[in-house]
Amino acid sequence: MLGPHFAEGSTIKNGMLDVDMPEDDTEAMITLCGILHHRYECTTSSPSTEFLIHLATTADKYDCVSAVSQWSGNHISDLILKAEIQENLDYRLLYLTYAFDDHRRFRQITKLLVYSRSGTNLHDAAHNCSGLMDTVDKPSLWMKVIAKILTTQENTMRCLLDELQGAMTPMLKKPLLNNQPSRGLDPKSAASHNDTYFSECDSTHISRYLSTLHWQDIWPLAQHSATWGLDTILSNLDDCNFQTATQHQTCIACKTDFTLVVRRAKDKVKNAFFGLCLDCVKNGEPVRKQGRKCRLAHRVYQGV
């Protein structure tokens, strides 16, 4: 800017020049210059999300994103941790990882948004960050990222619902004997158990299974998913004791145990989504197809 080919450079007198920058945020510009000149005493020690958004805009304008990425990354990590504790994650933090080209924290927060926010709060957060559209270089791509997160959470919650319902399916598929559950003389004897027909034992298992889920604020899942995030629901599943709930209510021949089924369901849901790859998102296709590698190793496409 201060070279002879620019107006500012051609008008320098006595080595001094005042350059007006009416479009730039003052504090963001001071911080940017402080980082570039390693004068960190000129930077704020605890920047807010709003301030980092201004800094991202300024750094992008002057092509200095990579130069400030380490400084911004440390503070973004602090903000993510604080938001997790306060259960107040939103898309502004996601925007910061996108704007600062922070691929590691981008993957981290896309996963956190899917698992830590309830469906209702996640939709509200997407609506509340609509003002960021003016600062994003590719608004349509940004909206695709938001849509991908919302869709992934819905699909993951549906996967959990299918798994929890599937635990009851083998018993519910049994036919009734004379239009009613088969009975035994002693509810704790082998006679009350029936592998062919739907029995009182099956009915008791299902009832206690659903009651246990209900006591832990899990069932009905469609209702509680509007209040709790997936992480909370999975944590509540850890507190369920299905063996204790049914061991005094079923016959000695019944070996049904929902514990293993629910454990498999939790593992499946926990590993359903690892976050989005920023390189895949920005390139629109697997980077390896372009002869390059993503900065984070993965086997399948993790874009939008």
MODA-V847373 format. One record per pair of residues at least 24 apart in sequence whose ideal C-beta (glycine too) atoms are under 6 Angstrom apart, sorted by the first residue. I is the first residue (numbers start at 1). J is the second residue. D is the distance in Angstrom with one decimal. If there is no record, write none. Layout:
# MODA-V847373
i;j;d
I;J;D
I;J;D
This chain:
# MODA-V847373
i;j;d
24;58;5.7
25;54;4.2
28;54;4.2
28;55;4.5
28;58;4.3
29;58;5.9
31;55;5.9
32;58;5.5
32;59;5.9
35;68;5.0
35;71;5.2
36;67;6.0
47;75;5.3
49;79;5.9
49;92;5.0
52;96;5.4
56;99;3.7
56;100;5.8
57;135;5.5
65;100;6.0
65;101;5.8
69;100;5.4
72;100;4.8
73;102;5.4
76;105;5.6
89;113;5.9
89;116;5.6
89;117;5.8
90;125;4.4
91;125;5.4
91;129;4.0
92;129;5.8
95;132;5.3
103;278;4.2
103;295;4.8
103;296;5.9
106;278;4.2
107;275;3.5
110;275;4.4
110;276;4.4
111;275;3.8
113;149;5.2
114;149;5.9
114;152;5.2
114;153;4.7
114;273;5.5
115;230;4.5
115;231;4.7
116;229;4.7
116;231;5.4
117;229;5.2
118;226;6.0
118;227;5.7
118;228;5.8
118;229;5.3
119;225;5.6
119;226;5.8
120;226;4.9
144;304;4.2
145;304;5.7
148;304;4.5
152;273;5.4
156;272;4.9
157;225;5.2
159;269;5.9
159;272;6.0
160;269;4.8
161;221;4.9
163;265;3.4
167;258;5.4
167;261;4.3
168;206;5.4
171;202;4.2
174;198;4.0
188;251;5.7
188;252;6.0
190;252;5.8
190;253;3.7
192;251;4.3
193;251;4.5
193;253;4.0
193;254;4.9
201;250;5.1
201;251;5.1
201;254;4.9
204;249;4.9
204;250;5.6
205;246;5.7
205;256;5.2
208;245;4.5
208;246;4.8
209;258;5.3
212;240;5.2
212;242;5.9
212;245;4.7
216;240;5.4
234;266;5.5
237;262;6.0
237;266;5.5
276;302;5.4
277;302;3.9
